[in-house]
Amino acid sequence: MGTAKDILGCKCPKCQKGDMFERKDSFISLGIPKMYERCPDCGYKFERETGFFFGAMFVSYGLAAAQMITTFVIFWYFIGLSPFNVFLIVVFMAALLSTLNFKWSRAIWLYLFFKEEK
């Protein structure tokens, strides 16, 4: 459970204490969140090589698709809103969660390839 909490909190995979991003705001943020180059607590280098986080784009796509499908099912099947209203809600949720998806996808990608250095 600790790993899931650390990923959602965007904590360093090595020490689980340092933040990966400079600002802690999660939902509403203008602009792309700025990521530290190294962990402020232990100095672990987040970007392992140039273009390392390119793969996080695919993780972000998966997160966004899952969120949009879930939103669609809830508002279409369970609440019974009109197609246009469901569309607006899905687009709004995707936009609202985009910053959070950016952070989570990078955290997930980093944890997938983290190897404890001995």
Biopython code that builds the backbone (N, CA, C, O; Angstrom):
import numpy as np
from Bio.PDB.StructureBuilder import StructureBuilder

atoms = [
    (1, "MET", "N", (0.822, -1.199, 0.000)),
    (1, "MET", "CA", (0.000, 0.000, 0.000)),
    (1, "MET", "C", (0.862, 1.257, 0.000)),
    (1, "MET", "O", (0.456, 2.300, -0.513)),
    (2, "GLY", "N", (2.047, 1.147, 0.577)),
    (2, "GLY", "CA", (2.927, 2.301, 0.638)),
    (2, "GLY", "C", (3.321, 2.800, -0.729)),
    (2, "GLY", "O", (3.408, 4.009, -0.943)),
    (3, "THR", "N", (3.565, 1.891, -1.668)),
    (3, "THR", "CA", (3.975, 2.298, -3.002)),
    (3, "THR", "C", (2.865, 3.060, -3.706)),
    (3, "THR", "O", (3.136, 4.081, -4.338)),
    (4, "ALA", "N", (1.631, 2.599, -3.617)),
    (4, "ALA", "CA", (0.508, 3.293, -4.243)),
    (4, "ALA", "C", (0.354, 4.697, -3.653)),
    (4, "ALA", "O", (0.113, 5.657, -4.384)),
    (5, "LYS", "N", (0.492, 4.810, -2.353)),
    (5, "LYS", "CA", (0.394, 6.117, -1.691)),
    (5, "LYS", "C", (1.523, 7.043, -2.148)),
    (5, "LYS", "O", (1.306, 8.237, -2.356)),
    (6, "ASP", "N", (2.719, 6.493, -2.302)),
    (6, "ASP", "CA", (3.861, 7.291, -2.749)),
    (6, "ASP", "C", (3.708, 7.725, -4.204)),
    (6, "ASP", "O", (4.080, 8.843, -4.561)),
    (7, "ILE", "N", (3.163, 6.847, -5.042)),
    (7, "ILE", "CA", (2.930, 7.207, -6.444)),
    (7, "ILE", "C", (1.885, 8.306, -6.526)),
    (7, "ILE", "O", (2.092, 9.305, -7.216)),
    (8, "LEU", "N", (0.764, 8.140, -5.832)),
    (8, "LEU", "CA", (-0.300, 9.155, -5.873)),
    (8, "LEU", "C", (0.164, 10.478, -5.264)),
    (8, "LEU", "O", (-0.299, 11.546, -5.663)),
    (9, "GLY", "N", (1.072, 10.401, -4.305)),
    (9, "GLY", "CA", (1.617, 11.607, -3.699)),
    (9, "GLY", "C", (2.821, 12.160, -4.439)),
    (9, "GLY", "O", (3.376, 13.189, -4.050)),
    (10, "CYS", "N", (3.231, 11.477, -5.511)),
    (10, "CYS", "CA", (4.386, 11.878, -6.335)),
    (10, "CYS", "C", (5.640, 12.055, -5.484)),
    (10, "CYS", "O", (6.300, 13.093, -5.525)),
    (11, "LYS", "N", (5.949, 11.018, -4.717)),
    (11, "LYS", "CA", (7.133, 11.014, -3.865)),
    (11, "LYS", "C", (8.285, 10.296, -4.557)),
    (11, "LYS", "O", (8.071, 9.492, -5.464)),
    (12, "CYS", "N", (9.484, 10.586, -4.129)),
    (12, "CYS", "CA", (10.697, 9.972, -4.676)),
    (12, "CYS", "C", (10.645, 8.455, -4.489)),
    (12, "CYS", "O", (10.312, 7.983, -3.402)),
    (13, "PRO", "N", (10.968, 7.682, -5.535)),
    (13, "PRO", "CA", (10.925, 6.227, -5.386)),
    (13, "PRO", "C", (12.033, 5.669, -4.492)),
    (13, "PRO", "O", (11.923, 4.551, -3.989)),
    (14, "LYS", "N", (13.084, 6.434, -4.297)),
    (14, "LYS", "CA", (14.201, 5.945, -3.483)),
    (14, "LYS", "C", (13.961, 6.167, -1.992)),
    (14, "LYS", "O", (14.096, 5.232, -1.202)),
    (15, "CYS", "N", (13.608, 7.382, -1.600)),
    (15, "CYS", "CA", (13.460, 7.683, -0.169)),
    (15, "CYS", "C", (12.002, 7.797, 0.287)),
    (15, "CYS", "O", (11.729, 7.788, 1.487)),
    (16, "GLN", "N", (11.081, 7.901, -0.646)),
    (16, "GLN", "CA", (9.639, 8.068, -0.370)),
    (16, "GLN", "C", (9.326, 9.296, 0.488)),
    (16, "GLN", "O", (8.274, 9.361, 1.125)),
    (17, "LYS", "N", (10.238, 10.263, 0.504)),
    (17, "LYS", "CA", (10.023, 11.478, 1.294)),
    (17, "LYS", "C", (9.999, 12.718, 0.423)),
    (17, "LYS", "O", (9.123, 13.570, 0.577)),
    (18, "GLY", "N", (10.952, 12.829, -0.490)),
    (18, "GLY", "CA", (11.062, 14.021, -1.320)),
    (18, "GLY", "C", (9.979, 14.089, -2.380)),
    (18, "GLY", "O", (9.540, 13.065, -2.904)),
    (19, "ASP", "N", (9.553, 15.305, -2.689)),
    (19, "ASP", "CA", (8.544, 15.516, -3.726)),
    (19, "ASP", "C", (9.196, 15.499, -5.101)),
    (19, "ASP", "O", (10.337, 15.932, -5.265)),
    (20, "MET", "N", (8.460, 14.993, -6.088)),
    (20, "MET", "CA", (8.948, 14.981, -7.464)),
    (20, "MET", "C", (8.688, 16.324, -8.156)),
    (20, "MET", "O", (9.410, 16.702, -9.078)),
    (21, "PHE", "N", (7.651, 17.040, -7.703)),
    (21, "PHE", "CA", (7.260, 18.299, -8.341)),
    (21, "PHE", "C", (7.398, 19.456, -7.373)),
    (21, "PHE", "O", (7.258, 19.298, -6.160)),
    (22, "GLU", "N", (7.677, 20.633, -7.938)),
    (22, "GLU", "CA", (7.947, 21.806, -7.110)),
    (22, "GLU", "C", (6.711, 22.297, -6.361)),
    (22, "GLU", "O", (6.803, 22.702, -5.202)),
    (23, "ARG", "N", (5.555, 22.261, -7.027)),
    (23, "ARG", "CA", (4.322, 22.719, -6.372)),
    (23, "ARG", "C", (3.439, 21.528, -6.054)),
    (23, "ARG", "O", (3.416, 20.552, -6.803)),
    (24, "LYS", "N", (2.712, 21.603, -4.947)),
    (24, "LYS", "CA", (1.885, 20.492, -4.512)),
    (24, "LYS", "C", (0.450, 20.563, -5.032)),
    (24, "LYS", "O", (-0.323, 19.630, -4.813)),
    (25, "ASP", "N", (0.076, 21.648, -5.717)),
    (25, "ASP", "CA", (-1.302, 21.737, -6.207)),
    (25, "ASP", "C", (-1.595, 20.566, -7.127)),
    (25, "ASP", "O", (-0.742, 20.167, -7.919)),
    (26, "SER", "N", (-2.788, 20.018, -7.026)),
    (26, "SER", "CA", (-3.057, 18.804, -7.783)),
    (26, "SER", "C", (-4.072, 19.015, -8.897)),
    (26, "SER", "O", (-3.815, 18.595, -10.026)),
    (27, "PHE", "N", (-5.186, 19.631, -8.639)),
    (27, "PHE", "CA", (-6.230, 19.721, -9.651)),
    (27, "PHE", "C", (-6.093, 20.936, -10.553)),
    (27, "PHE", "O", (-5.874, 20.803, -11.757)),
    (28, "ILE", "N", (-6.220, 22.100, -9.976)),
    (28, "ILE", "CA", (-6.261, 23.305, -10.793)),
    (28, "ILE", "C", (-4.877, 23.939, -10.830)),
    (28, "ILE", "O", (-4.373, 24.438, -9.823)),
    (29, "SER", "N", (-4.286, 23.907, -11.999)),
    (29, "SER", "CA", (-2.963, 24.470, -12.174)),
    (29, "SER", "C", (-2.847, 24.990, -13.602)),
    (29, "SER", "O", (-3.195, 24.294, -14.556)),
    (30, "LEU", "N", (-2.370, 26.181, -13.735)),
    (30, "LEU", "CA", (-2.147, 26.727, -15.062)),
    (30, "LEU", "C", (-0.720, 26.411, -15.469)),
    (30, "LEU", "O", (0.222, 26.711, -14.737)),
    (31, "GLY", "N", (-0.564, 25.819, -16.613)),
    (31, "GLY", "CA", (0.762, 25.457, -17.087)),
    (31, "GLY", "C", (1.143, 24.041, -16.694)),
    (31, "GLY", "O", (0.443, 23.372, -15.934)),
    (32, "ILE", "N", (2.262, 23.609, -17.227)),
    (32, "ILE", "CA", (2.760, 22.263, -16.966)),
    (32, "ILE", "C", (3.505, 22.267, -15.628)),
    (32, "ILE", "O", (4.340, 23.140, -15.390)),
    (33, "PRO", "N", (3.214, 21.305, -14.760)),
    (33, "PRO", "CA", (3.918, 21.252, -13.472)),
    (33, "PRO", "C", (5.427, 21.095, -13.674)),
    (33, "PRO", "O", (5.876, 20.345, -14.542)),
    (34, "LYS", "N", (6.185, 21.801, -12.873)),
    (34, "LYS", "CA", (7.648, 21.768, -12.951)),
    (34, "LYS", "C", (8.162, 20.654, -12.047)),
    (34, "LYS", "O", (7.849, 20.595, -10.858)),
    (35, "MET", "N", (8.959, 19.777, -12.645)),
    (35, "MET", "CA", (9.501, 18.637, -11.920)),
    (35, "MET", "C", (10.937, 18.932, -11.491)),
    (35, "MET", "O", (11.722, 19.506, -12.245)),
    (36, "TYR", "N", (11.257, 18.529, -10.273)),
    (36, "TYR", "CA", (12.641, 18.653, -9.822)),
    (36, "TYR", "C", (13.535, 17.759, -10.671)),
    (36, "TYR", "O", (13.110, 16.694, -11.119)),
    (37, "GLU", "N", (14.767, 18.192, -10.890)),
    (37, "GLU", "CA", (15.730, 17.346, -11.589)),
    (37, "GLU", "C", (16.188, 16.211, -10.681)),
    (37, "GLU", "O", (16.388, 15.080, -11.125)),
    (38, "ARG", "N", (16.350, 16.536, -9.397)),
    (38, "ARG", "CA", (16.772, 15.552, -8.398)),
    (38, "ARG", "C", (15.874, 15.660, -7.178)),
    (38, "ARG", "O", (15.248, 16.692, -6.935)),
    (39, "CYS", "N", (15.824, 14.585, -6.423)),
    (39, "CYS", "CA", (15.034, 14.579, -5.186)),
    (39, "CYS", "C", (15.642, 15.587, -4.204)),
    (39, "CYS", "O", (16.849, 15.564, -3.965)),
    (40, "PRO", "N", (14.814, 16.468, -3.634)),
    (40, "PRO", "CA", (15.339, 17.445, -2.667)),
    (40, "PRO", "C", (15.882, 16.804, -1.384)),
    (40, "PRO", "O", (16.689, 17.416, -0.684)),
    (41, "ASP", "N", (15.448, 15.587, -1.073)),
    (41, "ASP", "CA", (15.885, 14.945, 0.172)),
    (41, "ASP", "C", (17.107, 14.035, -0.007)),
    (41, "ASP", "O", (18.061, 14.121, 0.767)),
    (42, "CYS", "N", (17.080, 13.160, -1.031)),
    (42, "CYS", "CA", (18.159, 12.180, -1.161)),
    (42, "CYS", "C", (19.046, 12.392, -2.395)),
    (42, "CYS", "O", (20.085, 11.744, -2.520)),
    (43, "GLY", "N", (18.652, 13.284, -3.300)),
    (43, "GLY", "CA", (19.465, 13.572, -4.480)),
    (43, "GLY", "C", (19.283, 12.604, -5.637)),
    (43, "GLY", "O", (20.029, 12.671, -6.614)),
    (44, "TYR", "N", (18.311, 11.705, -5.550)),
    (44, "TYR", "CA", (18.064, 10.745, -6.637)),
    (44, "TYR", "C", (17.680, 11.492, -7.909)),
    (44, "TYR", "O", (16.808, 12.360, -7.880)),
    (45, "LYS", "N", (18.327, 11.159, -9.027)),
    (45, "LYS", "CA", (18.055, 11.816, -10.308)),
    (45, "LYS", "C", (16.805, 11.206, -10.932)),
    (45, "LYS", "O", (16.770, 10.008, -11.216)),
    (46, "PHE", "N", (15.778, 12.030, -11.146)),
    (46, "PHE", "CA", (14.507, 11.531, -11.653)),
    (46, "PHE", "C", (14.569, 11.161, -13.137)),
    (46, "PHE", "O", (14.149, 10.067, -13.514)),
    (47, "GLU", "N", (15.079, 12.041, -13.967)),
    (47, "GLU", "CA", (15.132, 11.743, -15.400)),
    (47, "GLU", "C", (16.385, 10.916, -15.666)),
    (47, "GLU", "O", (17.499, 11.442, -15.680)),
    (48, "ARG", "N", (16.192, 9.635, -15.873)),
    (48, "ARG", "CA", (17.303, 8.694, -16.000)),
    (48, "ARG", "C", (18.134, 8.933, -17.254)),
    (48, "ARG", "O", (19.344, 8.709, -17.242)),
    (49, "GLU", "N", (17.509, 9.381, -18.328)),
    (49, "GLU", "CA", (18.192, 9.689, -19.580)),
    (49, "GLU", "C", (17.316, 10.659, -20.358)),
    (49, "GLU", "O", (16.154, 10.870, -20.009)),
    (50, "THR", "N", (17.866, 11.244, -21.402)),
    (50, "THR", "CA", (17.099, 12.169, -22.223)),
    (50, "THR", "C", (15.899, 11.441, -22.826)),
    (50, "THR", "O", (16.044, 10.366, -23.407)),
    (51, "GLY", "N", (14.736, 12.023, -22.686)),
    (51, "GLY", "CA", (13.522, 11.427, -23.230)),
    (51, "GLY", "C", (12.952, 10.307, -22.385)),
    (51, "GLY", "O", (12.076, 9.574, -22.844)),
    (52, "PHE", "N", (13.430, 10.159, -21.159)),
    (52, "PHE", "CA", (12.987, 9.066, -20.289)),
    (52, "PHE", "C", (11.474, 9.082, -20.081)),
    (52, "PHE", "O", (10.835, 8.030, -20.069)),
    (53, "PHE", "N", (10.908, 10.264, -19.918)),
    (53, "PHE", "CA", (9.484, 10.361, -19.606)),
    (53, "PHE", "C", (8.585, 10.344, -20.835)),
    (53, "PHE", "O", (7.382, 10.577, -20.716)),
    (54, "PHE", "N", (9.136, 10.076, -22.005)),
    (54, "PHE", "CA", (8.313, 9.965, -23.203)),
    (54, "PHE", "C", (7.266, 8.858, -23.034)),
    (54, "PHE", "O", (6.124, 9.017, -23.464)),
    (55, "GLY", "N", (7.641, 7.771, -22.428)),
    (55, "GLY", "CA", (6.720, 6.660, -22.205)),
    (55, "GLY", "C", (5.595, 6.990, -21.247)),
    (55, "GLY", "O", (4.543, 6.350, -21.276)),
    (56, "ALA", "N", (5.809, 7.994, -20.387)),
    (56, "ALA", "CA", (4.763, 8.402, -19.450)),
    (56, "ALA", "C", (3.547, 8.957, -20.192)),
    (56, "ALA", "O", (2.441, 8.989, -19.652)),
    (57, "MET", "N", (3.764, 9.393, -21.432)),
    (57, "MET", "CA", (2.659, 9.894, -22.244)),
    (57, "MET", "C", (1.620, 8.783, -22.463)),
    (57, "MET", "O", (0.419, 9.050, -22.460)),
    (58, "PHE", "N", (2.076, 7.556, -22.650)),
    (58, "PHE", "CA", (1.170, 6.441, -22.866)),
    (58, "PHE", "C", (0.430, 6.082, -21.576)),
    (58, "PHE", "O", (-0.738, 5.698, -21.615)),
    (59, "VAL", "N", (1.100, 6.205, -20.455)),
    (59, "VAL", "CA", (0.453, 5.986, -19.165)),
    (59, "VAL", "C", (-0.622, 7.048, -18.952)),
    (59, "VAL", "O", (-1.719, 6.737, -18.487)),
    (60, "SER", "N", (-0.314, 8.289, -19.287)),
    (60, "SER", "CA", (-1.277, 9.375, -19.157)),
    (60, "SER", "C", (-2.499, 9.140, -20.041)),
    (60, "SER", "O", (-3.630, 9.410, -19.638)),
    (61, "TYR", "N", (-2.260, 8.641, -21.238)),
    (61, "TYR", "CA", (-3.359, 8.319, -22.149)),
    (61, "TYR", "C", (-4.271, 7.256, -21.528)),
    (61, "TYR", "O", (-5.496, 7.377, -21.577)),
    (62, "GLY", "N", (-3.679, 6.234, -20.956)),
    (62, "GLY", "CA", (-4.456, 5.182, -20.310)),
    (62, "GLY", "C", (-5.259, 5.695, -19.126)),
    (62, "GLY", "O", (-6.419, 5.321, -18.952)),
    (63, "LEU", "N", (-4.647, 6.552, -18.309)),
    (63, "LEU", "CA", (-5.360, 7.139, -17.174)),
    (63, "LEU", "C", (-6.537, 7.990, -17.648)),
    (63, "LEU", "O", (-7.644, 7.887, -17.120)),
    (64, "ALA", "N", (-6.283, 8.829, -18.648)),
    (64, "ALA", "CA", (-7.340, 9.705, -19.160)),
    (64, "ALA", "C", (-8.483, 8.895, -19.769)),
    (64, "ALA", "O", (-9.654, 9.212, -19.558)),
    (65, "ALA", "N", (-8.144, 7.855, -20.522)),
    (65, "ALA", "CA", (-9.180, 7.017, -21.132)),
    (65, "ALA", "C", (-10.025, 6.339, -20.056)),
    (65, "ALA", "O", (-11.251, 6.311, -20.162)),
    (66, "ALA", "N", (-9.391, 5.799, -19.032)),
    (66, "ALA", "CA", (-10.127, 5.151, -17.940)),
    (66, "ALA", "C", (-11.030, 6.139, -17.216)),
    (66, "ALA", "O", (-12.164, 5.806, -16.871)),
    (67, "GLN", "N", (-10.541, 7.345, -16.986)),
    (67, "GLN", "CA", (-11.349, 8.352, -16.310)),
    (67, "GLN", "C", (-12.530, 8.789, -17.171)),
    (67, "GLN", "O", (-13.637, 8.977, -16.666)),
    (68, "MET", "N", (-12.290, 8.950, -18.474)),
    (68, "MET", "CA", (-13.381, 9.371, -19.353)),
    (68, "MET", "C", (-14.429, 8.271, -19.501)),
    (68, "MET", "O", (-15.625, 8.562, -19.521)),
    (69, "ILE", "N", (-14.008, 7.033, -19.604)),
    (69, "ILE", "CA", (-14.963, 5.922, -19.709)),
    (69, "ILE", "C", (-15.782, 5.808, -18.428)),
    (69, "ILE", "O", (-16.996, 5.613, -18.480)),
    (70, "THR", "N", (-15.126, 5.930, -17.288)),
    (70, "THR", "CA", (-15.831, 5.872, -16.008)),
    (70, "THR", "C", (-16.842, 7.006, -15.892)),
    (70, "THR", "O", (-17.979, 6.789, -15.474)),
    (71, "THR", "N", (-16.431, 8.208, -16.259)),
    (71, "THR", "CA", (-17.341, 9.362, -16.216)),
    (71, "THR", "C", (-18.521, 9.138, -17.153)),
    (71, "THR", "O", (-19.665, 9.418, -16.794)),
    (72, "PHE", "N", (-18.244, 8.633, -18.351)),
    (72, "PHE", "CA", (-19.300, 8.357, -19.320)),
    (72, "PHE", "C", (-20.318, 7.362, -18.768)),
    (72, "PHE", "O", (-21.525, 7.591, -18.835)),
    (73, "VAL", "N", (-19.814, 6.252, -18.219)),
    (73, "VAL", "CA", (-20.707, 5.213, -17.700)),
    (73, "VAL", "C", (-21.565, 5.755, -16.560)),
    (73, "VAL", "O", (-22.766, 5.494, -16.506)),
    (74, "ILE", "N", (-20.960, 6.496, -15.667)),
    (74, "ILE", "CA", (-21.710, 7.036, -14.525)),
    (74, "ILE", "C", (-22.813, 7.974, -14.998)),
    (74, "ILE", "O", (-23.961, 7.829, -14.578)),
    (75, "PHE", "N", (-22.494, 8.921, -15.855)),
    (75, "PHE", "CA", (-23.473, 9.939, -16.230)),
    (75, "PHE", "C", (-24.433, 9.484, -17.328)),
    (75, "PHE", "O", (-25.527, 10.038, -17.438)),
    (76, "TRP", "N", (-24.066, 8.504, -18.135)),
    (76, "TRP", "CA", (-24.954, 8.025, -19.205)),
    (76, "TRP", "C", (-25.882, 6.920, -18.694)),
    (76, "TRP", "O", (-27.102, 7.001, -18.842)),
    (77, "TYR", "N", (-25.282, 5.886, -18.089)),
    (77, "TYR", "CA", (-26.069, 4.728, -17.687)),
    (77, "TYR", "C", (-26.752, 4.887, -16.333)),
    (77, "TYR", "O", (-27.910, 4.497, -16.177)),
    (78, "PHE", "N", (-26.064, 5.444, -15.368)),
    (78, "PHE", "CA", (-26.629, 5.508, -14.030)),
    (78, "PHE", "C", (-27.459, 6.762, -13.774)),
    (78, "PHE", "O", (-28.473, 6.700, -13.079)),
    (79, "ILE", "N", (-27.044, 7.888, -14.323)),
    (79, "ILE", "CA", (-27.776, 9.132, -14.094)),
    (79, "ILE", "C", (-28.729, 9.432, -15.248)),
    (79, "ILE", "O", (-29.771, 10.057, -15.049)),
    (80, "GLY", "N", (-28.377, 8.990, -16.447)),
    (80, "GLY", "CA", (-29.280, 9.127, -17.591)),
    (80, "GLY", "C", (-29.330, 10.508, -18.216)),
    (80, "GLY", "O", (-30.387, 10.940, -18.675)),
    (81, "LEU", "N", (-28.209, 11.204, -18.240)),
    (81, "LEU", "CA", (-28.183, 12.524, -18.860)),
    (81, "LEU", "C", (-28.195, 12.401, -20.388)),
    (81, "LEU", "O", (-27.957, 11.328, -20.942)),
    (82, "SER", "N", (-28.475, 13.508, -21.042)),
    (82, "SER", "CA", (-28.495, 13.532, -22.508)),
    (82, "SER", "C", (-27.064, 13.382, -23.047)),
    (82, "SER", "O", (-26.101, 13.682, -22.342)),
    (83, "PRO", "N", (-26.928, 12.917, -24.298)),
    (83, "PRO", "CA", (-25.583, 12.731, -24.865)),
    (83, "PRO", "C", (-24.738, 14.005, -24.847)),
    (83, "PRO", "O", (-23.540, 13.946, -24.571)),
    (84, "PHE", "N", (-25.341, 15.139, -25.135)),
    (84, "PHE", "CA", (-24.576, 16.387, -25.153)),
    (84, "PHE", "C", (-24.070, 16.738, -23.757)),
    (84, "PHE", "O", (-22.919, 17.143, -23.597)),
    (85, "ASN", "N", (-24.921, 16.587, -22.753)),
    (85, "ASN", "CA", (-24.502, 16.886, -21.373)),
    (85, "ASN", "C", (-23.403, 15.927, -20.904)),
    (85, "ASN", "O", (-22.465, 16.333, -20.218)),
    (86, "VAL", "N", (-23.530, 14.666, -21.279)),
    (86, "VAL", "CA", (-22.500, 13.694, -20.927)),
    (86, "VAL", "C", (-21.185, 14.074, -21.598)),
    (86, "VAL", "O", (-20.127, 14.012, -20.972)),
    (87, "PHE", "N", (-21.245, 14.465, -22.859)),
    (87, "PHE", "CA", (-20.047, 14.893, -23.583)),
    (87, "PHE", "C", (-19.370, 16.070, -22.872)),
    (87, "PHE", "O", (-18.155, 16.066, -22.674)),
    (88, "LEU", "N", (-20.159, 17.069, -22.494)),
    (88, "LEU", "CA", (-19.602, 18.240, -21.807)),
    (88, "LEU", "C", (-18.945, 17.857, -20.482)),
    (88, "LEU", "O", (-17.873, 18.360, -20.146)),
    (89, "ILE", "N", (-19.585, 16.977, -19.743)),
    (89, "ILE", "CA", (-19.032, 16.548, -18.456)),
    (89, "ILE", "C", (-17.740, 15.763, -18.656)),
    (89, "ILE", "O", (-16.777, 15.950, -17.912)),
    (90, "VAL", "N", (-17.715, 14.883, -19.661)),
    (90, "VAL", "CA", (-16.503, 14.095, -19.934)),
    (90, "VAL", "C", (-15.351, 15.006, -20.323)),
    (90, "VAL", "O", (-14.230, 14.823, -19.849)),
    (91, "VAL", "N", (-15.612, 15.990, -21.184)),
    (91, "VAL", "CA", (-14.561, 16.932, -21.603)),
    (91, "VAL", "C", (-14.086, 17.756, -20.408)),
    (91, "VAL", "O", (-12.887, 17.976, -20.241)),
    (92, "PHE", "N", (-15.023, 18.211, -19.580)),
    (92, "PHE", "CA", (-14.669, 18.991, -18.392)),
    (92, "PHE", "C", (-13.795, 18.171, -17.435)),
    (92, "PHE", "O", (-12.796, 18.673, -16.922)),
    (93, "MET", "N", (-14.170, 16.919, -17.199)),
    (93, "MET", "CA", (-13.393, 16.062, -16.296)),
    (93, "MET", "C", (-11.999, 15.792, -16.856)),
    (93, "MET", "O", (-11.018, 15.783, -16.112)),
    (94, "ALA", "N", (-11.913, 15.572, -18.174)),
    (94, "ALA", "CA", (-10.604, 15.327, -18.795)),
    (94, "ALA", "C", (-9.700, 16.543, -18.628)),
    (94, "ALA", "O", (-8.514, 16.404, -18.326)),
    (95, "ALA", "N", (-10.261, 17.732, -18.823)),
    (95, "ALA", "CA", (-9.469, 18.955, -18.669)),
    (95, "ALA", "C", (-9.082, 19.168, -17.202)),
    (95, "ALA", "O", (-7.953, 19.557, -16.904)),
    (96, "LEU", "N", (-10.009, 18.915, -16.302)),
    (96, "LEU", "CA", (-9.757, 19.115, -14.880)),
    (96, "LEU", "C", (-8.665, 18.183, -14.355)),
    (96, "LEU", "O", (-7.855, 18.576, -13.516)),
    (97, "LEU", "N", (-8.650, 16.960, -14.850)),
    (97, "LEU", "CA", (-7.704, 15.960, -14.352)),
    (97, "LEU", "C", (-6.404, 15.884, -15.147)),
    (97, "LEU", "O", (-5.545, 15.059, -14.837)),
    (98, "SER", "N", (-6.244, 16.722, -16.158)),
    (98, "SER", "CA", (-5.056, 16.628, -17.013)),
    (98, "SER", "C", (-3.749, 16.880, -16.244)),
    (98, "SER", "O", (-2.763, 16.175, -16.457)),
    (99, "THR", "N", (-3.739, 17.862, -15.371)),
    (99, "THR", "CA", (-2.530, 18.144, -14.587)),
    (99, "THR", "C", (-2.215, 16.987, -13.646)),
    (99, "THR", "O", (-1.060, 16.592, -13.489)),
    (100, "LEU", "N", (-3.252, 16.457, -13.029)),
    (100, "LEU", "CA", (-3.070, 15.323, -12.126)),
    (100, "LEU", "C", (-2.567, 14.104, -12.897)),
    (100, "LEU", "O", (-1.705, 13.375, -12.407)),
    (101, "ASN", "N", (-3.098, 13.878, -14.094)),
    (101, "ASN", "CA", (-2.641, 12.768, -14.931)),
    (101, "ASN", "C", (-1.184, 12.933, -15.331)),
    (101, "ASN", "O", (-0.434, 11.958, -15.378)),
    (102, "PHE", "N", (-0.782, 14.160, -15.617)),
    (102, "PHE", "CA", (0.613, 14.432, -15.967)),
    (102, "PHE", "C", (1.531, 13.993, -14.838)),
    (102, "PHE", "O", (2.534, 13.315, -15.064)),
    (103, "LYS", "N", (1.177, 14.387, -13.620)),
    (103, "LYS", "CA", (2.004, 14.047, -12.460)),
    (103, "LYS", "C", (1.981, 12.547, -12.179)),
    (103, "LYS", "O", (3.030, 11.931, -11.986)),
    (104, "TRP", "N", (0.791, 11.964, -12.157)),
    (104, "TRP", "CA", (0.679, 10.543, -11.848)),
    (104, "TRP", "C", (1.370, 9.681, -12.892)),
    (104, "TRP", "O", (2.007, 8.686, -12.547)),
    (105, "SER", "N", (1.253, 10.047, -14.159)),
    (105, "SER", "CA", (1.869, 9.233, -15.208)),
    (105, "SER", "C", (3.393, 9.248, -15.088)),
    (105, "SER", "O", (4.041, 8.222, -15.296)),
    (106, "ARG", "N", (3.958, 10.386, -14.759)),
    (106, "ARG", "CA", (5.409, 10.444, -14.558)),
    (106, "ARG", "C", (5.834, 9.654, -13.327)),
    (106, "ARG", "O", (6.862, 8.977, -13.340)),
    (107, "ALA", "N", (5.041, 9.742, -12.268)),
    (107, "ALA", "CA", (5.358, 8.980, -11.053)),
    (107, "ALA", "C", (5.264, 7.478, -11.327)),
    (107, "ALA", "O", (6.143, 6.719, -10.919)),
    (108, "ILE", "N", (4.210, 7.047, -12.012)),
    (108, "ILE", "CA", (4.053, 5.632, -12.342)),
    (108, "ILE", "C", (5.219, 5.161, -13.205)),
    (108, "ILE", "O", (5.783, 4.094, -12.964)),
    (109, "TRP", "N", (5.578, 5.957, -14.208)),
    (109, "TRP", "CA", (6.668, 5.588, -15.120)),
    (109, "TRP", "C", (7.988, 5.472, -14.367)),
    (109, "TRP", "O", (8.766, 4.547, -14.601)),
    (110, "LEU", "N", (8.233, 6.406, -13.472)),
    (110, "LEU", "CA", (9.476, 6.379, -12.702)),
    (110, "LEU", "C", (9.522, 5.163, -11.782)),
    (110, "LEU", "O", (10.563, 4.517, -11.664)),
    (111, "TYR", "N", (8.407, 4.846, -11.130)),
    (111, "TYR", "CA", (8.370, 3.683, -10.240)),
    (111, "TYR", "C", (8.493, 2.380, -11.014)),
    (111, "TYR", "O", (9.060, 1.415, -10.502)),
    (112, "LEU", "N", (7.969, 2.331, -12.248)),
    (112, "LEU", "CA", (8.090, 1.114, -13.063)),
    (112, "LEU", "C", (9.545, 0.763, -13.346)),
    (112, "LEU", "O", (9.911, -0.411, -13.395)),
    (113, "PHE", "N", (10.369, 1.789, -13.533)),
    (113, "PHE", "CA", (11.766, 1.553, -13.910)),
    (113, "PHE", "C", (12.751, 1.826, -12.784)),
    (113, "PHE", "O", (13.957, 1.899, -13.023)),
    (114, "PHE", "N", (12.260, 1.976, -11.569)),
    (114, "PHE", "CA", (13.146, 2.228, -10.436)),
    (114, "PHE", "C", (13.839, 0.937, -10.015)),
    (114, "PHE", "O", (13.201, -0.098, -9.826)),
    (115, "LYS", "N", (15.141, 1.022, -9.876)),
    (115, "LYS", "CA", (15.936, -0.096, -9.351)),
    (115, "LYS", "C", (16.783, 0.458, -8.212)),
    (115, "LYS", "O", (17.489, 1.454, -8.369)),
    (116, "GLU", "N", (16.701, -0.194, -7.085)),
    (116, "GLU", "CA", (17.478, 0.235, -5.924)),
    (116, "GLU", "C", (18.958, 0.086, -6.236)),
    (116, "GLU", "O", (19.424, -0.992, -6.605)),
    (117, "GLU", "N", (19.691, 1.187, -6.083)),
    (117, "GLU", "CA", (21.135, 1.165, -6.342)),
    (117, "GLU", "C", (21.844, 0.605, -5.124)),
    (117, "GLU", "O", (21.572, 1.009, -3.993)),
    (118, "LYS", "N", (22.758, -0.333, -5.364)),
    (118, "LYS", "CA", (23.460, -0.975, -4.243)),
    (118, "LYS", "C", (24.865, -0.477, -4.125)),
    (118, "LYS", "O", (25.601, -0.909, -3.238)),
]
sb = StructureBuilder()
sb.init_structure("model")
sb.init_model(0)
sb.init_chain("A")
sb.init_seg("    ")
for serial, (resi, resn, name, xyz) in enumerate(atoms, 1):
    if name == "N":
        sb.init_residue(resn, " ", resi, " ")
    sb.init_atom(name, np.array(xyz, "f"), 0.0, 1.0, " ", f" {name:<3s}", serial, name[0])
structure = sb.get_structure()
